[in-house]
């Protein structure tokens, strides 16, 4: 098994104690952090999702795999995030109310930070009022993540809350997450949608004219 496959397998197995040193080893050997991220970590979570769908994995297995991924991701963080860049704009990012999925949102936050955006990470289970409060403090972009079909409507609720607070025209709304589509983004009146973290960076830059 290649080193990248070992990393992938350690995440699938939820073995943070194996995944972390393997990522350290890969970095020491000069492997591209982006390759480790895509082929080792993100691909592993895709497999975890498949195992869950097939009834082989349950929530606890999914959770320990997510923990292993997060621990490994922390090692890549400083390498993916460029330092000393003038902020292009301020982004308030969070996973919408009722939704506890953190990984994809954090990845998007990290990549946006790396591209020069200032990030306010509101975490998970973020109520519309919390997004609104952050915009009142001066963020130009609201980035919302949803991983559940049942929580996607909370993106719309947040847009409604922005309208009610008279802030909708002052911000750019970017949405994403596995079940979200461009069609859904259009339907709820978001300004942009991106399917992954790199596309999110391109879209955010485009939306603020950077
Ligand atoms: C890990 C995981 C969990 C972990 C989360 C841990 C954590 N700290 O995040 C735990 C165990 C907590 C969990 C719980 C549940 N989960 Co879950 N989970 C997953 C799993 C396996 C992986 C998600 C993940 O991290 N993917 C890796 C990241 C990198 O990908 P991503 O999140 O899609 O993000 C990328 C893009 O979508 C995009 N993106 C994401 N956010 C944003 C935001 C913006 C602004 C933009 C532009 C882009 C963007 O960029 C990211 C990077 O490329 C998925 C399966 C899957 N294949 O998605 C199920 C999945 C999402 N879960 C599912 C379910 C059902 C649940 C539970 C309801 C299970 C239960 N019965 O309790 C609970 C819900 C809890 C809650 N209230 O949120 C279902 C959802 C089904 C549906 N259609 O709604 C899935 C699809 C599994 C399945 N196949 O059935 N889960």
Boltz pocket constraint, residues with backbone or C-beta under 6 A from the ligand:
constraints:
  - pocket:
      binder: B
      contacts: [[A, 42], [A, 45], [A, 46], [A, 48], [A, 49], [A, 50], [A, 52], [A, 53], [A, 59], [A, 60], [A, 62], [A, 63], [A, 66], [A, 98], [A, 99], [A, 100], [A, 101], [A, 102], [A, 103], [A, 104], [A, 105], [A, 107], [A, 108], [A, 142], [A, 143], [A, 144], [A, 145], [A, 146], [A, 147], [A, 148], [A, 149], [A, 150], [A, 174], [A, 175], [A, 176], [A, 177], [A, 178], [A, 179], [A, 193], [A, 194], [A, 195], [A, 196], [A, 197], [A, 198], [A, 200]]
      max_distance: 6.0
